[in-house]
């Protein structure tokens, strides 16, 4: 079966506040899996998502 080579790719969003305070945070780091269109958004994706570690809505940035 042939893979599609379309403009849509999967990305991982990670909470920046959990990443900065990784030693103080015992729950770990909040991560979300989503997809984006390479042609429409060539830059790294940044979204406000709910962080279950911080228990509030925080900024999540694309990694990798």
PQR file with spaces between the fields and no chain letter, atoms N, CA, C, O and H, PARSE charges and radii, in Angstrom:
ATOM       1  N    UNK     1       0.832   -1.176    0.000 -0.4000 1.5000
ATOM       2  CA   UNK     1       0.000    0.000    0.000 -0.0000 2.0000
ATOM       3  C    UNK     1       0.880    1.244    0.000  0.5500 1.7000
ATOM       4  O    UNK     1       1.828    1.332    0.780 -0.5500 1.4000
ATOM       5  N    UNK     2       0.583    2.180   -0.846 -0.4000 1.5000
ATOM       6  CA   UNK     2       1.389    3.378   -1.014 -0.0000 2.0000
ATOM       7  C    UNK     2       0.979    4.457   -0.016  0.5500 1.7000
ATOM       8  O    UNK     2      -0.209    4.671    0.222 -0.5500 1.4000
ATOM       9  H    UNK     2      -0.187    2.109   -1.480  0.4000 1.0000
ATOM      10  N    UNK     3       1.981    5.145    0.573 -0.4000 1.5000
ATOM      11  CA   UNK     3       1.701    6.239    1.491 -0.0000 2.0000
ATOM      12  C    UNK     3       1.369    7.502    0.712  0.5500 1.7000
ATOM      13  O    UNK     3       1.887    7.723   -0.383 -0.5500 1.4000
ATOM      14  H    UNK     3       2.946    4.971    0.380  0.4000 1.0000
ATOM      15  N    UNK     4       0.497    8.332    1.288 -0.4000 1.5000
ATOM      16  CA   UNK     4       0.170    9.610    0.672 -0.0000 2.0000
ATOM      17  C    UNK     4       1.253   10.622    1.000  0.5500 1.7000
ATOM      18  O    UNK     4       1.720   10.676    2.138 -0.5500 1.4000
ATOM      19  H    UNK     4       0.077    8.153    2.178  0.4000 1.0000
ATOM      20  N    UNK     5       1.644   11.392    0.063 -0.4000 1.5000
ATOM      21  CA   UNK     5       2.627   12.464    0.261 -0.0000 2.0000
ATOM      22  C    UNK     5       1.917   13.806    0.140  0.5500 1.7000
ATOM      23  O    UNK     5       2.265   14.619   -0.716 -0.5500 1.4000
ATOM      24  H    UNK     5       1.265   11.347   -0.861  0.4000 1.0000
ATOM      25  N    UNK     6       0.925   14.039    0.991 -0.4000 1.5000
ATOM      26  CA   UNK     6       0.139   15.258    0.928 -0.0000 2.0000
ATOM      27  C    UNK     6       0.752   16.362    1.775  0.5500 1.7000
ATOM      28  O    UNK     6       1.793   16.164    2.401 -0.5500 1.4000
ATOM      29  H    UNK     6       0.642   13.378    1.686  0.4000 1.0000
ATOM      30  N    UNK     7       0.113   17.513    1.797 -0.4000 1.5000
ATOM      31  CA   UNK     7       0.628   18.648    2.557 -0.0000 2.0000
ATOM      32  C    UNK     7       0.358   18.531    4.063  0.5500 1.7000
ATOM      33  O    UNK     7       0.952   19.273    4.845 -0.5500 1.4000
ATOM      34  H    UNK     7      -0.733   17.674    1.289  0.4000 1.0000
ATOM      35  N    UNK     8      -0.524   17.615    4.484 -0.4000 1.5000
ATOM      36  CA   UNK     8      -0.899   17.514    5.897 -0.0000 2.0000
ATOM      37  C    UNK     8       0.061   16.573    6.639  0.5500 1.7000
ATOM      38  O    UNK     8       0.302   15.447    6.204 -0.5500 1.4000
ATOM      39  H    UNK     8      -1.006   17.013    3.848  0.4000 1.0000
ATOM      40  N    UNK     9       0.610   17.059    7.782 -0.4000 1.5000
ATOM      41  CA   UNK     9       1.532   16.260    8.585 -0.0000 2.0000
ATOM      42  C    UNK     9       1.072   16.266   10.044  0.5500 1.7000
ATOM      43  O    UNK     9       0.353   17.168   10.474 -0.5500 1.4000
ATOM      44  H    UNK     9       0.414   17.974    8.136  0.4000 1.0000
ATOM      45  N    UNK    10       1.497   15.247   10.802 -0.4000 1.5000
ATOM      46  CA   UNK    10       1.192   15.162   12.224 -0.0000 2.0000
ATOM      47  C    UNK    10       2.265   15.897   13.014  0.5500 1.7000
ATOM      48  O    UNK    10       3.453   15.789   12.710 -0.5500 1.4000
ATOM      49  H    UNK    10       2.082   14.515   10.453  0.4000 1.0000
ATOM      50  N    UNK    11       1.841   16.651   14.037 -0.4000 1.5000
ATOM      51  CA   UNK    11       2.766   17.380   14.897 -0.0000 2.0000
ATOM      52  C    UNK    11       2.394   17.131   16.354  0.5500 1.7000
ATOM      53  O    UNK    11       1.261   16.764   16.666 -0.5500 1.4000
ATOM      54  H    UNK    11       0.876   16.739   14.284  0.4000 1.0000
ATOM      55  N    UNK    12       3.369   17.337   17.244 -0.4000 1.5000
ATOM      56  CA   UNK    12       3.164   17.189   18.681 -0.0000 2.0000
ATOM      57  C    UNK    12       3.269   18.564   19.319  0.5500 1.7000
ATOM      58  O    UNK    12       4.238   19.289   19.098 -0.5500 1.4000
ATOM      59  H    UNK    12       4.289   17.635   16.990  0.4000 1.0000
ATOM      60  N    UNK    13       2.254   18.922   20.121 -0.4000 1.5000
ATOM      61  CA   UNK    13       2.244   20.188   20.853 -0.0000 2.0000
ATOM      62  C    UNK    13       2.577   19.899   22.307  0.5500 1.7000
ATOM      63  O    UNK    13       2.041   18.965   22.902 -0.5500 1.4000
ATOM      64  H    UNK    13       1.467   18.333   20.301  0.4000 1.0000
ATOM      65  N    UNK    14       3.477   20.715   22.881 -0.4000 1.5000
ATOM      66  CA   UNK    14       3.935   20.493   24.249 -0.0000 2.0000
ATOM      67  C    UNK    14       3.795   21.776   25.065  0.5500 1.7000
ATOM      68  O    UNK    14       4.065   22.865   24.558 -0.5500 1.4000
ATOM      69  H    UNK    14       3.912   21.474   22.398  0.4000 1.0000
ATOM      70  N    UNK    15       3.376   21.656   26.325 -0.4000 1.5000
ATOM      71  CA   UNK    15       3.197   22.806   27.209 -0.0000 2.0000
ATOM      72  C    UNK    15       4.559   23.407   27.552  0.5500 1.7000
ATOM      73  O    UNK    15       5.463   22.691   27.982 -0.5500 1.4000
ATOM      74  H    UNK    15       3.157   20.771   26.737  0.4000 1.0000
ATOM      75  N    UNK    16       4.708   24.717   27.364 -0.4000 1.5000
ATOM      76  CA   UNK    16       6.008   25.350   27.618 -0.0000 2.0000
ATOM      77  C    UNK    16       6.243   25.572   29.108  0.5500 1.7000
ATOM      78  O    UNK    16       7.393   25.593   29.548 -0.5500 1.4000
ATOM      79  H    UNK    16       3.973   25.299   27.014  0.4000 1.0000
ATOM      80  N    UNK    17       5.180   25.737   29.894 -0.4000 1.5000
ATOM      81  CA   UNK    17       5.343   25.961   31.327 -0.0000 2.0000
ATOM      82  C    UNK    17       5.744   24.675   32.050  0.5500 1.7000
ATOM      83  O    UNK    17       6.543   24.712   32.986 -0.5500 1.4000
ATOM      84  H    UNK    17       4.246   25.720   29.537  0.4000 1.0000
ATOM      85  N    UNK    18       5.199   23.552   31.623 -0.4000 1.5000
ATOM      86  CA   UNK    18       5.588   22.262   32.207 -0.0000 2.0000
ATOM      87  C    UNK    18       7.031   21.931   31.848  0.5500 1.7000
ATOM      88  O    UNK    18       7.762   21.372   32.666 -0.5500 1.4000
ATOM      89  H    UNK    18       4.550   23.522   30.863  0.4000 1.0000
ATOM      90  N    UNK    19       7.440   22.269   30.640 -0.4000 1.5000
ATOM      91  CA   UNK    19       8.801   21.979   30.196 -0.0000 2.0000
ATOM      92  C    UNK    19       9.815   22.795   30.989  0.5500 1.7000
ATOM      93  O    UNK    19      10.888   22.290   31.318 -0.5500 1.4000
ATOM      94  H    UNK    19       6.846   22.723   29.976  0.4000 1.0000
ATOM      95  N    UNK    20       9.489   24.061   31.302 -0.4000 1.5000
ATOM      96  CA   UNK    20      10.402   24.909   32.070 -0.0000 2.0000
ATOM      97  C    UNK    20      10.524   24.431   33.512  0.5500 1.7000
ATOM      98  O    UNK    20      11.616   24.461   34.080 -0.5500 1.4000
ATOM      99  H    UNK    20       8.617   24.471   31.034  0.4000 1.0000
ATOM     100  N    UNK    21       9.412   23.988   34.117 -0.4000 1.5000
ATOM     101  CA   UNK    21       9.390   23.568   35.515 -0.0000 2.0000
ATOM     102  C    UNK    21       9.307   22.053   35.633  0.5500 1.7000
ATOM     103  O    UNK    21       8.521   21.536   36.427 -0.5500 1.4000
ATOM     104  H    UNK    21       8.525   23.964   33.656  0.4000 1.0000
ATOM     105  N    UNK    22      10.105   21.342   34.856 -0.4000 1.5000
ATOM     106  CA   UNK    22      10.033   19.887   34.808 -0.0000 2.0000
ATOM     107  C    UNK    22      10.450   19.250   36.124  0.5500 1.7000
ATOM     108  O    UNK    22       9.902   18.216   36.503 -0.5500 1.4000
ATOM     109  H    UNK    22      10.744   21.762   34.211  0.4000 1.0000
ATOM     110  N    UNK    23      11.417   19.848   36.834 -0.4000 1.5000
ATOM     111  CA   UNK    23      11.869   19.279   38.105 -0.0000 2.0000
ATOM     112  C    UNK    23      10.823   19.447   39.200  0.5500 1.7000
ATOM     113  O    UNK    23      10.680   18.573   40.055 -0.5500 1.4000
ATOM     114  H    UNK    23      11.863   20.688   36.526  0.4000 1.0000
ATOM     115  N    UNK    24      10.082   20.569   39.186 -0.4000 1.5000
ATOM     116  CA   UNK    24       9.066   20.828   40.203 -0.0000 2.0000
ATOM     117  C    UNK    24       7.760   20.104   39.917  0.5500 1.7000
ATOM     118  O    UNK    24       6.983   19.843   40.835 -0.5500 1.4000
ATOM     119  H    UNK    24      10.197   21.279   38.491  0.4000 1.0000
ATOM     120  N    UNK    25       7.510   19.777   38.658 -0.4000 1.5000
ATOM     121  CA   UNK    25       6.249   19.158   38.248 -0.0000 2.0000
ATOM     122  C    UNK    25       6.367   17.639   38.341  0.5500 1.7000
ATOM     123  O    UNK    25       7.195   17.041   37.654 -0.5500 1.4000
ATOM     124  H    UNK    25       8.142   19.989   37.912  0.4000 1.0000
ATOM     125  N    UNK    26       5.557   17.015   39.176 -0.4000 1.5000
ATOM     126  CA   UNK    26       5.613   15.564   39.367 -0.0000 2.0000
ATOM     127  C    UNK    26       4.743   14.806   38.387  0.5500 1.7000
ATOM     128  O    UNK    26       4.920   13.601   38.208 -0.5500 1.4000
ATOM     129  H    UNK    26       4.884   17.501   39.734  0.4000 1.0000
ATOM     130  N    UNK    27       3.790   15.501   37.738 -0.4000 1.5000
ATOM     131  CA   UNK    27       2.861   14.844   36.818 -0.0000 2.0000
ATOM     132  C    UNK    27       3.439   14.632   35.433  0.5500 1.7000
ATOM     133  O    UNK    27       2.899   13.836   34.665 -0.5500 1.4000
ATOM     134  H    UNK    27       3.646   16.480   37.884  0.4000 1.0000
ATOM     135  N    UNK    28       4.508   15.310   35.090 -0.4000 1.5000
ATOM     136  CA   UNK    28       5.080   15.179   33.756 -0.0000 2.0000
ATOM     137  C    UNK    28       4.786   16.386   32.887  0.5500 1.7000
ATOM     138  O    UNK    28       4.593   17.494   33.388 -0.5500 1.4000
ATOM     139  H    UNK    28       4.947   15.957   35.714  0.4000 1.0000
ATOM     140  N    UNK    29       4.754   16.161   31.568 -0.4000 1.5000
ATOM     141  CA   UNK    29       4.552   17.233   30.599 -0.0000 2.0000
ATOM     142  C    UNK    29       3.309   16.930   29.772  0.5500 1.7000
ATOM     143  O    UNK    29       3.106   15.801   29.326 -0.5500 1.4000
ATOM     144  H    UNK    29       4.911   15.261   31.162  0.4000 1.0000
ATOM     145  N    UNK    30       2.479   17.952   29.574 -0.4000 1.5000
ATOM     146  CA   UNK    30       1.267   17.805   28.779 -0.0000 2.0000
ATOM     147  C    UNK    30       1.615   17.849   27.298  0.5500 1.7000
ATOM     148  O    UNK    30       2.299   18.766   26.845 -0.5500 1.4000
ATOM     149  H    UNK    30       2.643   18.870   29.937  0.4000 1.0000
ATOM     150  N    UNK    31       1.133   16.837   26.526 -0.4000 1.5000
ATOM     151  CA   UNK    31       1.383   16.787   25.085 -0.0000 2.0000
ATOM     152  C    UNK    31       0.094   16.460   24.358  0.5500 1.7000
ATOM     153  O    UNK    31      -0.719   15.667   24.832 -0.5500 1.4000
ATOM     154  H    UNK    31       0.577   16.092   26.895  0.4000 1.0000
ATOM     155  N    UNK    32      -0.084   17.081   23.198 -0.4000 1.5000
ATOM     156  CA   UNK    32      -1.225   16.832   22.319 -0.0000 2.0000
ATOM     157  C    UNK    32      -0.717   16.461   20.936  0.5500 1.7000
ATOM     158  O    UNK    32       0.308   16.976   20.487 -0.5500 1.4000
ATOM     159  H    UNK    32       0.577   17.726   22.813  0.4000 1.0000
ATOM     160  N    UNK    33      -1.428   15.573   20.262 -0.4000 1.5000
ATOM     161  CA   UNK    33      -1.120   15.202   18.884 -0.0000 2.0000
ATOM     162  C    UNK    33      -2.179   15.811   17.982  0.5500 1.7000
ATOM     163  O    UNK    33      -3.376   15.625   18.203 -0.5500 1.4000
ATOM     164  H    UNK    33      -2.260   15.155   20.626  0.4000 1.0000
ATOM     165  N    UNK    34      -1.730   16.547   16.952 -0.4000 1.5000
ATOM     166  CA   UNK    34      -2.647   17.189   16.012 -0.0000 2.0000
ATOM     167  C    UNK    34      -1.996   17.181   14.630  0.5500 1.7000
ATOM     168  O    UNK    34      -0.879   16.689   14.469 -0.5500 1.4000
ATOM     169  H    UNK    34      -0.758   16.698   16.773  0.4000 1.0000
ATOM     170  N    UNK    35      -2.681   17.714   13.657 -0.4000 1.5000
ATOM     171  CA   UNK    35      -2.131   17.786   12.302 -0.0000 2.0000
ATOM     172  C    UNK    35      -2.193   19.210   11.800  0.5500 1.7000
ATOM     173  O    UNK    35      -3.020   20.004   12.248 -0.5500 1.4000
ATOM     174  H    UNK    35      -3.588   18.113   13.788  0.4000 1.0000
ATOM     175  N    UNK    36      -1.310   19.531   10.864 -0.4000 1.5000
ATOM     176  CA   UNK    36      -1.303   20.865   10.258 -0.0000 2.0000
ATOM     177  C    UNK    36      -0.983   20.738    8.781  0.5500 1.7000
ATOM     178  O    UNK    36      -0.444   19.727    8.330 -0.5500 1.4000
ATOM     179  H    UNK    36      -0.638   18.886   10.500  0.4000 1.0000
ATOM     180  N    UNK    37      -1.325   21.781    8.035 -0.4000 1.5000
ATOM     181  CA   UNK    37      -1.055   21.836    6.613 -0.0000 2.0000
ATOM     182  C    UNK    37       0.274   22.574    6.415  0.5500 1.7000
ATOM     183  O    UNK    37       0.419   23.723    6.833 -0.5500 1.4000
ATOM     184  H    UNK    37      -1.763   22.602    8.401  0.4000 1.0000
ATOM     185  N    UNK    38       1.235   21.913    5.780 -0.4000 1.5000
ATOM     186  CA   UNK    38       2.566   22.508    5.573 -0.0000 2.0000
ATOM     187  C    UNK    38       2.529   23.756    4.706  0.5500 1.7000
ATOM     188  O    UNK    38       3.301   24.690    4.923 -0.5500 1.4000
ATOM     189  H    UNK    38       1.117   20.980    5.441  0.4000 1.0000
ATOM     190  N    UNK    39       1.634   23.774    3.727 -0.4000 1.5000
ATOM     191  CA   UNK    39       1.589   24.905    2.788 -0.0000 2.0000
ATOM     192  C    UNK    39       0.982   26.145    3.428  0.5500 1.7000
ATOM     193  O    UNK    39       1.450   27.256    3.178 -0.5500 1.4000
ATOM     194  H    UNK    39       1.007   23.015    3.551  0.4000 1.0000
ATOM     195  N    UNK    40      -0.058   25.977    4.253 -0.4000 1.5000
ATOM     196  CA   UNK    40      -0.726   27.125    4.868 -0.0000 2.0000
ATOM     197  C    UNK    40       0.022   27.653    6.089  0.5500 1.7000
ATOM     198  O    UNK    40       0.044   28.863    6.318 -0.5500 1.4000
ATOM     199  H    UNK    40      -0.439   25.075    4.456  0.4000 1.0000
ATOM     200  N    UNK    41       0.635   26.767    6.876 -0.4000 1.5000
ATOM     201  CA   UNK    41       1.348   27.173    8.098 -0.0000 2.0000
ATOM     202  C    UNK    41       2.755   26.587    8.096  0.5500 1.7000
ATOM     203  O    UNK    41       2.989   25.549    8.716 -0.5500 1.4000
ATOM     204  H    UNK    41       0.616   25.785    6.690  0.4000 1.0000
ATOM     205  N    UNK    42       3.696   27.233    7.409 -0.4000 1.5000
ATOM     206  CA   UNK    42       5.069   26.705    7.381 -0.0000 2.0000
ATOM     207  C    UNK    42       5.812   26.920    8.702  0.5500 1.7000
ATOM     208  O    UNK    42       6.790   26.226    8.978 -0.5500 1.4000
ATOM     209  H    UNK    42       3.507   28.076    6.905  0.4000 1.0000
ATOM     210  N    UNK    43       5.356   27.877    9.524 -0.4000 1.5000
ATOM     211  CA   UNK    43       6.010   28.145   10.811 -0.0000 2.0000
ATOM     212  C    UNK    43       5.584   27.102   11.834  0.5500 1.7000
ATOM     213  O    UNK    43       4.690   26.294   11.586 -0.5500 1.4000
ATOM     214  H    UNK    43       4.561   28.441    9.300  0.4000 1.0000
ATOM     215  N    UNK    44       6.251   27.135   13.003 -0.4000 1.5000
ATOM     216  CA   UNK    44       5.868   26.233   14.079 -0.0000 2.0000
ATOM     217  C    UNK    44       4.527   26.665   14.650  0.5500 1.7000
ATOM     218  O    UNK    44       4.249   27.858   14.771 -0.5500 1.4000
ATOM     219  H    UNK    44       6.978   27.792   13.204  0.4000 1.0000
ATOM     220  N    UNK    45       3.706   25.694   14.997 -0.4000 1.5000
ATOM     221  CA   UNK    45       2.357   25.928   15.471 -0.0000 2.0000
ATOM     222  C    UNK    45       2.354   26.255   16.964  0.5500 1.7000
ATOM     223  O    UNK    45       3.091   25.634   17.730 -0.5500 1.4000
ATOM     224  H    UNK    45       3.932   24.725   14.898  0.4000 1.0000
ATOM     225  N    UNK    46       1.536   27.221   17.388 -0.4000 1.5000
ATOM     226  CA   UNK    46       1.377   27.596   18.796 -0.0000 2.0000
ATOM     227  C    UNK    46      -0.112   27.740   19.080  0.5500 1.7000
ATOM     228  O    UNK    46      -0.795   28.534   18.433 -0.5500 1.4000
ATOM     229  H    UNK    46       0.937   27.725   16.766  0.4000 1.0000
ATOM     230  N    UNK    47      -0.617   26.977   20.042 -0.4000 1.5000
ATOM     231  CA   UNK    47      -2.032   27.016   20.387 -0.0000 2.0000
ATOM     232  C    UNK    47      -2.209   27.054   21.891  0.5500 1.7000
ATOM     233  O    UNK    47      -1.380   26.527   22.632 -0.5500 1.4000
ATOM     234  H    UNK    47      -0.062   26.332   20.567  0.4000 1.0000
ATOM     235  N    UNK    48      -3.297   27.682   22.348 -0.4000 1.5000
ATOM     236  CA   UNK    48      -3.661   27.615   23.757 -0.0000 2.0000
ATOM     237  C    UNK    48      -4.514   26.369   23.957  0.5500 1.7000
ATOM     238  O    UNK    48      -5.591   26.239   23.375 -0.5500 1.4000
ATOM     239  H    UNK    48      -3.971   28.110   21.746  0.4000 1.0000
ATOM     240  N    UNK    49      -4.021   25.454   24.790 -0.4000 1.5000
ATOM     241  CA   UNK    49      -4.716   24.211   25.084 -0.0000 2.0000
ATOM     242  C    UNK    49      -4.777   24.034   26.592  0.5500 1.7000
ATOM     243  O    UNK    49      -4.045   24.698   27.326 -0.5500 1.4000
ATOM     244  H    UNK    49      -3.146   25.559   25.263  0.4000 1.0000
ATOM     245  N    UNK    50      -5.648   23.140   27.061 -0.4000 1.5000
ATOM     246  CA   UNK    50      -5.748   22.858   28.484 -0.0000 2.0000
ATOM     247  C    UNK    50      -4.618   21.922   28.888  0.5500 1.7000
ATOM     248  O    UNK    50      -4.421   20.870   28.279 -0.5500 1.4000
ATOM     249  H    UNK    50      -6.243   22.601   26.464  0.4000 1.0000
ATOM     250  N    UNK    51      -3.884   22.311   29.915 -0.4000 1.5000
ATOM     251  CA   UNK    51      -2.796   21.489   30.442 -0.0000 2.0000
ATOM     252  C    UNK    51      -3.297   20.800   31.699  0.5500 1.7000
ATOM     253  O    UNK    51      -3.647   21.465   32.674 -0.5500 1.4000
ATOM     254  H    UNK    51      -4.045   23.165   30.410  0.4000 1.0000
ATOM     255  N    UNK    52      -3.334   19.471   31.687 -0.4000 1.5000
ATOM     256  CA   UNK    52      -3.825   18.730   32.845 -0.0000 2.0000
ATOM     257  C    UNK    52      -2.820   18.725   33.991  0.5500 1.7000
ATOM     258  O    UNK    52      -3.187   18.421   35.126 -0.5500 1.4000
ATOM     259  H    UNK    52      -3.049   18.930   30.896  0.4000 1.0000
ATOM     260  N    UNK    53      -1.568   19.054   33.717 -0.4000 1.5000
ATOM     261  CA   UNK    53      -0.556   19.149   34.784 -0.0000 2.0000
ATOM     262  C    UNK    53      -0.664   20.482   35.519  0.5500 1.7000
ATOM     263  O    UNK    53      -0.603   20.520   36.748 -0.5500 1.4000
ATOM     264  H    UNK    53      -1.270   19.300   32.795  0.4000 1.0000
ATOM     265  N    UNK    54      -0.823   21.573   34.772 -0.4000 1.5000
ATOM     266  CA   UNK    54      -0.950   22.916   35.361 -0.0000 2.0000
ATOM     267  C    UNK    54      -2.372   23.208   35.811  0.5500 1.7000
ATOM     268  O    UNK    54      -2.592   24.126   36.600 -0.5500 1.4000
ATOM     269  H    UNK    54      -0.872   21.542   33.774  0.4000 1.0000
ATOM     270  N    UNK    55      -3.345   22.439   35.320 -0.4000 1.5000
ATOM     271  CA   UNK    55      -4.768   22.621   35.615 -0.0000 2.0000
ATOM     272  C    UNK    55      -5.314   23.961   35.125  0.5500 1.7000
ATOM     273  O    UNK    55      -6.186   24.553   35.760 -0.5500 1.4000
ATOM     274  H    UNK    55      -3.166   21.693   34.679  0.4000 1.0000
ATOM     275  N    UNK    56      -4.793   24.437   33.986 -0.4000 1.5000
ATOM     276  CA   UNK    56      -5.294   25.669   33.370 -0.0000 2.0000
ATOM     277  C    UNK    56      -4.933   25.673   31.893  0.5500 1.7000
ATOM     278  O    UNK    56      -4.192   24.809   31.424 -0.5500 1.4000
ATOM     279  H    UNK    56      -4.084   23.956   33.470  0.4000 1.0000
ATOM     280  N    UNK    57      -5.452   26.638   31.171 -0.4000 1.5000
ATOM     281  CA   UNK    57      -5.186   26.767   29.746 -0.0000 2.0000
ATOM     282  C    UNK    57      -3.855   27.498   29.556  0.5500 1.7000
ATOM     283  O    UNK    57      -3.690   28.622   30.031 -0.5500 1.4000
ATOM     284  H    UNK    57      -6.054   27.340   31.552  0.4000 1.0000
ATOM     285  N    UNK    58      -2.910   26.866   28.865 -0.4000 1.5000
ATOM     286  CA   UNK    58      -1.573   27.435   28.672 -0.0000 2.0000
ATOM     287  C    UNK    58      -1.168   27.343   27.205  0.5500 1.7000
ATOM     288  O    UNK    58      -1.851   26.715   26.396 -0.5500 1.4000
ATOM     289  H    UNK    58      -3.043   25.953   28.479  0.4000 1.0000
ATOM     290  N    UNK    59      -0.059   27.971   26.880 -0.4000 1.5000
ATOM     291  CA   UNK    59       0.462   27.959   25.520 -0.0000 2.0000
ATOM     292  C    UNK    59       1.199   26.647   25.258  0.5500 1.7000
ATOM     293  O    UNK    59       2.054   26.237   26.043 -0.5500 1.4000
ATOM     294  H    UNK    59       0.496   28.481   27.537  0.4000 1.0000
ATOM     295  N    UNK    60       0.863   26.001   24.159 -0.4000 1.5000
ATOM     296  CA   UNK    60       1.518   24.765   23.728 -0.0000 2.0000
ATOM     297  C    UNK    60       2.207   25.049   22.392  0.5500 1.7000
ATOM     298  O    UNK    60       1.589   25.590   21.475 -0.5500 1.4000
ATOM     299  H    UNK    60       0.169   26.334   23.521  0.4000 1.0000
ATOM     300  N    UNK    61       3.489   24.683   22.284 -0.4000 1.5000
ATOM     301  CA   UNK    61       4.262   24.896   21.062 -0.0000 2.0000
ATOM     302  C    UNK    61       4.580   23.560   20.392  0.5500 1.7000
ATOM     303  O    UNK    61       4.649   22.513   21.035 -0.5500 1.4000
ATOM     304  H    UNK    61       3.992   24.244   23.029  0.4000 1.0000
ATOM     305  N    UNK    62       4.769   23.639   19.094 -0.4000 1.5000
ATOM     306  CA   UNK    62       5.116   22.462   18.305 -0.0000 2.0000
ATOM     307  C    UNK    62       6.552   22.038   18.591  0.5500 1.7000
ATOM     308  O    UNK    62       7.455   22.871   18.663 -0.5500 1.4000
ATOM     309  H    UNK    62       4.713   24.490   18.572  0.4000 1.0000
ATOM     310  N    UNK    63       6.751   20.730   18.754 -0.4000 1.5000
ATOM     311  CA   UNK    63       8.102   20.196   18.894 -0.0000 2.0000
ATOM     312  C    UNK    63       8.368   19.270   17.715  0.5500 1.7000
ATOM     313  O    UNK    63       7.432   18.705   17.148 -0.5500 1.4000
ATOM     314  H    UNK    63       6.017   20.053   18.696  0.4000 1.0000
ATOM     315  N    UNK    64       9.621   19.110   17.344 -0.4000 1.5000
ATOM     316  CA   UNK    64      10.067   18.282   16.213 -0.0000 2.0000
ATOM     317  C    UNK    64       9.559   18.768   14.906  0.5500 1.7000
ATOM     318  O    UNK    64       9.852   18.171   13.870 -0.5500 1.4000
ATOM     319  H    UNK    64      10.381   19.569   17.805  0.4000 1.0000
